[in-house]
Amino acid sequence: QVQLVESGGGLVQPGGSLRLSCAASGSDFGRSIMAWYRQAPGQTRELIGTITPGSSTSYADSVKGRFTISRDNAKTTVYLQMNSLKPEDTAVYYCKLQNFLTGLDYWGKGTLVTVSS
C-alpha cells in the first residue's frame, strides 16, 4: 500500500522560506514521477511542479525561480524548498506519486503553509 506523508508546513512571514518533505512508502519510489500541488481556500488544486526519476524538474510560472523540487531516492523522500514566500502562497500543499507501471496517482493528506505577518 502506497503511503505519502507530507511535513514541514507552518506559519512563515512574507519573504521567508520553508522546506516541505514528503516521505513515501510502499512503492517503487525511484522509478516514480513525483509532483507537488497546492490548494488555497476556495480554489482548485494547482500543480506546482514535478520531478522525474532522473531528477528533471518543471515548475508552474507562479513559483518558478522561488521554489525548488528535489528528491532523495535512497530516503524515498521528495522535497519542496520554498523561498521568497508571498501571502498568496498560503495553501495546503500535497505531494503526489504516479506509479510508473499503472499510471495510478497516490496522494498525501497535505500540510498547511500560511504566509502572513
C-alpha positions as CSV (number, residue, x, y, z in Angstrom):
1,Q,0.0,0.0,0.0
2,V,1.4,3.3,-1.1
3,Q,1.6,6.0,1.6
4,L,2.7,9.6,1.3
5,V,3.2,11.8,4.4
6,E,3.9,15.5,4.0
7,S,5.6,17.5,6.7
8,G,7.3,20.9,7.2
9,G,4.3,23.2,6.9
10,G,3.6,26.1,9.2
11,L,3.4,29.8,9.6
12,V,6.0,32.0,7.9
13,Q,6.4,35.7,7.3
14,P,6.3,37.1,3.8
15,G,9.8,36.8,2.3
16,G,10.6,33.8,4.4
17,S,11.4,30.2,3.5
18,L,10.1,26.8,4.3
19,R,11.1,23.3,3.2
20,L,8.4,20.7,2.8
21,S,9.1,17.0,2.8
22,C,7.1,14.1,1.5
23,A,8.1,10.6,2.7
24,A,6.9,7.7,0.5
25,S,6.5,4.1,1.4
26,G,5.0,1.0,-0.3
27,S,6.1,2.0,-3.8
28,D,9.0,1.8,-6.2
29,F,9.8,5.4,-5.4
30,G,13.0,5.5,-7.5
31,R,11.0,4.9,-10.7
32,S,8.0,7.2,-10.0
33,I,7.3,10.7,-11.1
34,M,6.6,12.9,-8.1
35,A,4.7,16.1,-8.0
36,W,3.8,18.9,-5.6
37,Y,0.3,20.6,-5.7
38,R,-1.3,23.2,-3.6
39,Q,-4.9,24.2,-2.9
40,A,-5.8,27.6,-1.4
41,P,-9.1,28.1,0.3
42,G,-11.9,28.3,-2.3
43,Q,-9.5,27.4,-5.1
44,T,-8.9,24.4,-7.2
45,R,-5.9,22.3,-6.7
46,E,-2.9,23.7,-8.6
47,L,0.2,21.9,-9.9
48,I,3.3,23.5,-8.6
49,G,5.9,21.2,-10.2
50,T,7.1,17.8,-11.0
51,I,10.3,15.8,-10.7
52,T,11.2,12.7,-12.7
53,P,13.1,9.6,-11.5
54,G,16.2,11.2,-13.0
55,S,15.5,14.5,-11.2
56,S,14.5,16.6,-14.1
57,T,12.1,19.2,-12.9
58,S,9.4,21.5,-14.2
59,Y,7.5,24.3,-12.5
60,A,4.4,26.4,-12.7
61,D,5.1,30.0,-13.7
62,S,3.7,31.2,-10.4
63,V,6.6,29.6,-8.4
64,K,9.4,29.5,-11.0
65,G,12.6,30.9,-9.6
66,R,11.3,30.7,-6.0
67,F,10.5,27.1,-5.4
68,T,12.8,24.1,-6.0
69,I,11.8,20.4,-6.0
70,S,14.4,17.7,-5.2
71,R,14.3,14.1,-4.3
72,D,16.4,11.6,-2.4
73,N,15.7,8.1,-3.8
74,A,17.6,6.4,-1.0
75,K,15.3,8.0,1.6
76,T,12.2,7.7,-0.7
77,T,11.5,11.4,0.0
78,V,10.8,14.4,-2.2
79,Y,11.3,17.9,-1.1
80,L,9.9,21.3,-1.9
81,Q,12.1,24.3,-1.0
82,M,10.1,27.4,-0.9
83,N,11.8,30.8,-0.8
84,S,10.6,34.4,-1.1
85,L,7.2,33.3,0.1
86,K,4.2,35.5,-0.5
87,P,0.8,35.7,1.2
88,E,-0.7,34.2,-2.0
89,D,1.4,31.0,-1.4
90,T,-0.9,30.2,1.5
91,A,-2.4,26.8,0.8
92,V,-2.5,23.2,1.7
93,Y,0.4,21.5,-0.1
94,Y,0.1,18.0,-1.3
95,C,2.6,15.6,-2.9
96,K,1.6,13.0,-5.5
97,L,3.3,9.8,-6.7
98,Q,2.5,8.5,-10.1
99,N,3.1,4.7,-10.3
100,F,5.4,4.1,-13.3
101,L,3.7,0.8,-14.2
102,T,0.0,1.5,-13.8
103,G,-0.1,5.3,-14.1
104,L,-2.2,5.5,-10.9
105,D,-1.8,8.5,-8.7
106,Y,-1.4,8.4,-5.0
107,W,-1.8,11.5,-2.7
108,G,-0.7,12.5,0.7
109,K,-3.0,14.2,3.1
110,G,-1.3,17.6,2.8
111,T,0.4,20.1,5.0
112,L,-0.7,23.7,5.6
113,V,1.5,26.6,4.8
114,T,0.4,30.0,6.0
115,V,2.3,33.1,4.8
116,S,1.4,36.0,7.0
117,S,2.9,38.8,9.0
